[in-house]
């Protein structure tokens, strides 16, 4: 009997040890608490629907395939002459035998990128953005630039202020590194800007209340203008107020300027401009993905004050640990696009950006009355709206589940895909990217989107047999 008890106790102890080991083999709590990228989940639903079409018709009939307005990218191709320069291997032609770092297949000469590329970008920043006295770090896209900034400036438990609806990858990066996001909600009646025109009283009060809180751990404020997901363009005065408050209270200001040239000014009352504030408390982030149609090449850059050598040293640690340097072929592309014209590639970019105006018009005409939109946003490549007849806008599990089900219903029944608002911190909203499809595909998508929104407004979603359409988001 005693031996049996000992044996049982031994087995129980061994089982507990194994259970403890298994618990240690799961991922970190920080990652568990980080939002999943919803664009991948929607992409899987699109793939399932399009696979059915291909399997049934032995062809990819565009009229039957799902049109996605999810991904934030442009439909046109990168500059042809730039791609040709890479194919002809201009970097290898400039290979200097006495300098092994000039060879495209070797490591880069510096973790921050090739000096001639960084110098060219400093020239661009000074002439085009009015930014001087900075150092440049080439990164593998703007998202890597942002994560490097969070790693360099924030500790676990620190706070970061973002403007809602926010860019989901900014929010995810903060969650991933244990930084608490503080969201300032921009209002629809203000055009999703941080103030009502030049009146920044509401934001100023919110900011001061945050920094004067005894438990305040605010380290940085992130501004994304022209804005993903709303298309809002912050005014010069609004940015100056934000910058001055950050400077006064010793808070970093992070300017994500990915869409710096995506401003349309095609409305009679529009006078939007892109403004880059300056200061030794400001870090600027840029991308080649949108302006030059090269998201797959993963090349972006950040600036930091040249006088802040300490920050530079620590950014170097991050760069060397994560990517060492951005890929040399991508750096060559970055150099080539900035050498295309006297405005560092802006002339080429604006010619293409202006072609998006028709898509912008078509989608706006399809949705503005059904979604009660009054003013067309002036920048970026997005529209932001609220789902018609979405009764419950509170941020609870039931509302999020219904929102996801509506989005899946739109994909499977109406063959059009958009991103749900909860990804951006605003349940019941949705984001449309109108730049990632050609004009013909955009017209098809606009018709489908209008039909879906009209049915939603008329209550057809509640009448439909959802088991035919809602398969992924039955429960969360």
DARARA-V69880 format. One record per backbone hydrogen bond with DSSP energy under -1.0 kcal/mol. NH is the residue of the N-H (numbers start at 1). CO is the residue of the C=O. Records with the same first field share a line. If there is no record, write none. Layout:
NH=CO ; CO
This chain:
5=1
6=2
7=3
8=4
9=5
10=6
11=7
12=8
13=9
14=10
15=11
16=12
17=13
18=14
19=15
20=16
21=17
22=18
23=19
24=20
25=22
26=23
32=28
33=29
34=31
40=37
42=38
43=39
44=40
45=41
46=42
47=43
48=44
49=45
50=46
51=47
52=48
53=49
54=50
55=51
56=52
57=53
58=54
61=59
64=61
65=61
67=415
69=417
73=71
75=435
83=79
84=80
85=81
86=82
87=83
88=84
89=86
90=85
93=89
94=90
95=92
99=96
102=99
103=100
106=103
113=110
118=114
119=115
120=116
121=117
122=118
123=119
124=120
125=121
126=122
127=123
128=124
129=125
131=125
135=304
137=302
138=112
139=300
141=139
145=141
146=142
147=143
148=144
149=145
150=146
151=147
152=148
153=149
154=150
157=178
158=155
159=217
160=180
161=220
162=182
164=184
166=424
171=167
172=168
173=169
174=170
175=171
176=172
177=173
178=175
179=174
180=158
182=160
184=162
186=164
191=188
192=187
193=190
196=199
197=195
199=196
204=200
205=201
206=202
207=203
208=204
209=205
210=206
211=207
212=208
216=213
219=159
221=252
222=161
223=254
225=256
227=232
231=227
239=235
240=236
241=237
242=238
243=239
244=240
245=241
246=242
247=243
248=244
249=245
251=246
252=219
253=281
254=221
255=283
256=223
257=285
260=257
262=259
263=261
264=378
270=267
282=279
283=253
285=255
286=301
288=299
292=288
297=294
298=295
300=139
301=286
302=137
303=284
304=135
306=133
308=305
309=307
312=308
313=309
314=310
315=311
316=312
317=313
318=314
319=315
320=316
321=317
322=318
323=319
324=319
325=323
331=327
332=328
333=329
334=330
335=331
336=332
337=333
338=334
340=337
344=341
346=343
349=345
350=346
351=347
352=348
353=349
354=350
355=352
356=353
357=354
360=356
361=357
362=358
363=359
364=360
365=361
366=362
367=363
368=364
371=367
373=368
379=231
380=262
383=432
385=430
387=428
390=387
391=389
396=394
400=396
401=397
402=398
403=399
404=400
405=401
406=402
407=403
408=404
409=405
410=406
411=407
412=408
413=409
416=410
417=67
419=431
421=429
423=420
424=421
425=422
426=421
429=426
430=385
431=419
432=383
433=69
434=381
442=438
443=439
444=440
445=441
446=442
447=443
448=444
449=445
450=446
451=447
452=448
453=449
454=450
455=451
456=452
457=453
458=454
460=455
464=460
466=464
468=465
469=466
470=466
